[in-house]
Amino acid sequence: MKVITAAEIRQSLDWASTIQVLEQAFIQDSKMPTRHHHVMADGPEPPVHLLMPAWIPNKYLGVKAVNVFPANAKAGKPAVSGVYLLFSGETGETLAILEGGELTVRRTAAASALAARYLARKDASRLLIVGTGRLSRHLAFAHAAVRPIKSVSVWGRNPQKAEEVAQELRQGGLEASAVTDLETAVGNADIVSCATLSTLPLVQGAWLRPGTHLDLVGGFTPAMREADDEAIRRSEIFVDTRAGATKEAGDIVVPLQTSVLSADGIRGDLFDLTRKTHPGRTQDSQITLFKSVGVAIEDLAAASLVYEKSVLCPAAA
């Protein structure tokens, strides 16, 4: 059994190969039960424990155990931590234990980039990142891997943290700057990517220009919202999976409950996009919205890629 560190995961999961392996995971016959979602306390930001199993018959079996502790941010600690267990799909033997935090942020950002490849305008060059957590950096680099991003703006409730993220992006080769006026930043962006733990909408639909792609990543419970109802009304809606988004994502669940959005208003998911049963964006003037909550087959695909690169073929990593 191999213990695979965050550093090894970073080395193995370059954006091109990660996006490709996620696309194949949605195309092929992977299996995933509904994930286990356990709220462990009361309050506005309770800790949550998640279990996410998935398997590819006769190949790989895996499960991710994740803890989300939003209050950690105030102490300067990651809000999300966990581990991934990878098993043989033929014998059930344990193959590897992977550090879960790095695996999660990289597959999450890659899933957003995969969706953007179908939904963002091909000439999208101005990216806005809303949020300053660990995922924000990854989202910027992942989107830049699929679209010709020339400038990145970063907004956060704490301007100092936004500047720190922008500085890291500049060090990574992107032209980036921190911004304080969210309305103006949204109006100037071709892609708006949100990764926050907000329970109140941050992005207002009235701010969105025709042709914008809105990527909502942060909210993973029905109580969390990153965009308002007007954003839902104005957008062509896509999700990672209907089963997950319609039960766990406040940006989808609440509009469904209030009839702002109908079930038929969800145009497609990543299965539809990757299998070409929905073309994605069909007009440059459309506003597209992608809501992800994370799915287990993404973790399995990323973990198996890491295992194959770092253990089976380490020279390829």
N, C-alpha and C positions, 0 to 999 in steps of 0.2 A: 504494500500500500504506500502510495506517494503522498506526502504533504506538500501542497503547492502554495507558495506564498503570493502576496499581492504583487511583488516585483516580477515574479515569473508570469503572472497573469497579464500584467501590463506589456511585457515583452511579447507574449503570444498573441494578444488580441489587438493587432493593428486594425484600423478602421475598415479597410477594404475587405479583408478576409472575414471579419466579424459580421459586417453587413451581409456579405454573401452567405455565410453559414446560417444566419437568421432567416434569410429569404428561403433557403432550402428547407429549413425546419417547418415553415408554414406551407410549403408546397408538398412535402412528403407526409407520410402517414404516421405522424407522431401522436402519442396519447397523453392526455393530461386531465385528471379529475379536477373538480373545483377546489381551489386552494382553501386551506383552513385559515380562518381569520379570527383571532382571539383578542378582544380588548381586555386589558388586564387591570384597569382601574377606571374610576369615574373622573370627570373633569373635562375642561375644554381641549386639552392636549394629552390624552391618556397614552400610556405605552401600549404597543400592539405587538403581538407575536404572530408570525405568519409561517405556514408550512406549505411548500409548493412542490408536489411530486410530478414527475413526467417520465415517459419512457419511449424508446424506439424499439419495437419488438425485435428480440434476438440480437440487439446491439448494445444499447446503453439504458440504464435506469438511474434516476437521480432524484434527490430531494434537497431543497434549500430551506434552511431554518433561519428566519430573519427576525430581528428585534428592532422596532422603531420606537425610539425614545425622544420625542421632540424637545423635551426640556434640556437635553444634552447640549444643545446649541448655546445656551446661556453659560454653560461651563466650559465652552471651547472644545467639546467632544463631538465626534460624529453622531448624528441622529440615527443613523442606520448601521447596524452591524449584523454579522451572521456567518454561517458556514455552508458549504455545499458538499454533499456526499455523493460521489459518483460510483456506481456499481456496474458490473458486467450484466448485460441483458441476457446472456446465455446461462451463466452459472450463479448469478446473484452475489458473487464475491466483490468485496470492497476494492475498488481500484485507486481512489484518491479522495483526499479531503482538501477542498480549496477554500481559501479565504473568501468570504462571501461579499464583503463590502466592495472590493474592486471589481469582482465579477458582476455585481449588480449594476454599478454605475456605468460600466462599459457596455453591457448588453442593453441597458435602458437607453443610453445615448444612441447606440447603433440602431435600435428599433425606431427611434424618432427619425434618424437619418434615412432608414429604409422607407418609412412612410413619406418623407419629404421628397424622395426620388420619384414618387408617383404623384405627389400632391403639390409641391412647390413649383412655381414657375421655373423654367429652365434657366432663365437669366437672373434669378434671385441673387442679389449680391450684398444686400444690407440685412444684417442679422441683429436682432435684439434679444439679449438674454435677460429674463426677469427672474431674479433670485441669485443668491451669492453662496449657496451651499456647495458641497463637494461635486454635485452633478453638473453644476453650471459650466465648469471648464470643459468637461467631457462633451457636453452638448454642442458647444461652440466648435470644437475640433471635428466632431462627427458630422455636423451639418456642412462644414467646410470641405469634407471629403466627398460630398455628393453635389454641391452647388458652388458656383464661382464666387464665394464670399470675399468681398473686398474690404468690408468694414464691420466691426462688431461693437455694439453698444451694450453696456451692462448697467442694469438698474437693480437697486436693492434698498430695503428700508434703511440700512446703515450705509451711507455714502462711502465711508472708509473701506468697508468690506467690498463694495462695488469696485473701488479703485484697485484694491488688492487683486481681485479677479482679473480686471483689465490688464494689470501689469503682468500677471502670469500668462495671459493670452498673448501679450506682446512678446514675451520671452519665448513663446512657442511659435512665433512667426506670423501671428495675426495682427492686423491693424485694429486696435481696440481702445475704447475710452469709456469711462464711467459717465453716466448721465443721471440727472436728478428730476427731470420733467418726464414722467412716464407717458403722459398723453402725447406729447410731441414725439417722443421716441417711438411709440407704437405707430403713429401716423407716418413716420419716415421709413419704417421697416418693411422689407419684403417677406421676412420670416420672423415671427415672434415666438420664442421658445421659453415657456414658463416652467420653472422647477422650484416651487415653494410649498410650504405647508399651510397656506392661507385657508381660512374658513369663510372669508368674504371675497367676492370677485375683485380682482385687481385690474384686469383688462376689460375695458368697456367697448362693446360692439360698435358704438358710434365713432370710435377712434380709428377703426380699421379701414384702410384704403382698399378699393377693388384690386384684386390680384394678390392680396396678402395670404400667407399661409400661417395659421395659428397652431402651435404645437403645445399641448397641455400635458405636462408630465407629472407635476407634483402631487395633485390630489388623489388619494387612494381610499377615501371613505365617503359615504353619502353626505357627510357634514362639511366636506371641503369643496371650495369653489375657487377657481382662478380666473374665470371669465363670466360675464353677466349674461342674462337672457337675450339681450340684443345681439350679442356675438353668436349665440346659437341660432337666432332667427335669420341672420344674414349669411350664415355659412353653409357650405356643403359639409356634412358631418361624417367623419370616419373614426373608427376605433381600432384598438389592437384586436380585441375579441368582443363580440356582442355579449357573450355570457358574463364576462368580467365587468365590462364598462357599465352595463345596464343594472348591475347590482352594487357596485362598489364606488363608482365615480360620481361625485356630487354634481359635476358639470354635465353629466348625462342623466343621472337618476332624478334630480330635482326638476329639470325641464320636462322629463317624461311624466312625472307626477302632476305637474301643473298644466300639462297640455301645450306647453311652449314647443315641445318636440314630440313627434309621433314615432312609433317604432319604425315605420317606413321612412322616416326622415333620416335615419342612419343609413347612409348610402352604401357603406361597405366596411369591411374590416381587413386586416392584413392577409387573411386567407383569400379574400376576394381580389385584393390588389396583386398579390404575388402569383395567384393562379390565373390572372387575366380575366376573371369573370366580371370585373368592373375596371374601366380604363383609368380611374382616378380623375385628375384634373382634365377637363375637356375644353376650357376656355381660359385665356389669360386674365380675364376680368373677374373670374370667380374668387370668392373668399373661401378657402378650405380650412377645416379645423380637424385636427387629429388628437384624440384623447386616448392616452395609454394608462393602464393601471399595472402593467407587468403581467407576463404569463410564463408558466413553468417551462414551456418548450424553448423559450428564449434562453433561460438559464442552462437547460440541458444542452442546447446546441453550443453555447459558448463554453461550457465546462468540458464537453467532449473535444472541442477544438483545442483548448488549452492542454488537455491530457495527451492528445495525439501529437501536438507540437513539442511539449516539454518532456514527455516520457517515451512515447513510441518513436518519435523522429525528432530528437532534440536539436539536430543540426538545422532543422527547418524553422525553429523558433527565432 
